[in-house]
């Protein structure tokens, strides 16, 4: 099986989607909190078994709840 390419953390803010581990890194929280925030933002994208998170939806959600 081919491995996936790892990207630097500096470039994650400009990406459209991130993995759960990368979402944790962006939010600075644990896995459960990152998944909860992603699901509340309705940002989950599932492609087969793979789960990605829409960064823009998460960003909009966080801006709404922080007001």
TAWO-V589933 format. One record per pair of residues at least 24 apart in sequence whose ideal C-beta (glycine too) atoms are under 7 Angstrom apart, sorted by the first residue. I is the first residue (numbers start at 1). GAP is how many residues later the second one is. Records with the same first field share a line. If there is no record, write none. Layout:
I->GAP  GAP
This chain:
15->40
16->38  39
17->28  35  36  37  38
18->34  35  37
19->33
20->31  33
23->30
